[in-house]
Amino acid sequence: MARQNYQEKLASLEEDVLYMSEVVVDRLRTALTALENKDEDAAWEVIDGDSEINSLYLDIEQQCVDLLALQQPVAGDLRFIAASFKIITDLERVGDLATNLGEYTLDARHDVYPEVDVQAIGDQTVSMVERAMEAYAAQDTDACFDINESDDELDAMCEHASQTVVRDLIESELDDGTEVETVLEDVSRLLLTVRDLERIGDHAVNIAARTLYMVENDDELIY
């Protein structure tokens, strides 16, 4: 009976981690929609919803602590619990970065550099997080390496976007001092948006790395 209860707790932990990831991805999608449409209601939904993600994190953290302290797992179970704890840490950070996007939406004044496709970058990050969690659920190690490769594509997209903004800013001619200040604020916000999306991709890679370690005791992607 004790062994059965232990296995049920492990299964419950996995279910809760996957549920937390669904909430985080939903917030991230909402944040990207808010950015695209300058939707302040959606932005506030993301910002106000961060407390739910934090609560989920704390609840699952306690599950991990209890399993480690009371069950003293070894080998594969120990790696599963440790990986799950690291993964919810990355998910919590993705939630924080989604909140940043919501705050950028509230502060945005103008559309700047429409040639920078923020939504395409955002779609890449959402896909990476979703695929990383699918790999965790399916214990798919091949997918872990694919996600790591996808991060190279995301980094290239972000670098191109940042270079475009900086180059155009240098080449632009603005005479009105107030307009210059406004443009600089919007440009800064756009660069922060690109940076935060790139960081979300890094967290997706972290999830994939922990999954690989969990399944095969392979730390190749952990850095």
Secondary structure, DSSP 4 states (H G I P E B T S, - for coil): -HHHHHHHHHHHHHHHHHHHHHHHHHHHHHHHHHHHHT-HHHHHHHHHHHHHHHHHHHHHHHHHHHIIIII---HHHHHHHHHHHHHHHHHHHHHHHHHHHHHHHHH--S---TTS-HHHHHHHHHHHHHHHHHHHHHT-HHHHHHHHHHHHHHHHHHHHHHHHHHHHHHH-----HHHHHHHHHHHHHHHHHHHHHHHHHHHHHHHHHHHHHHHH---TT--
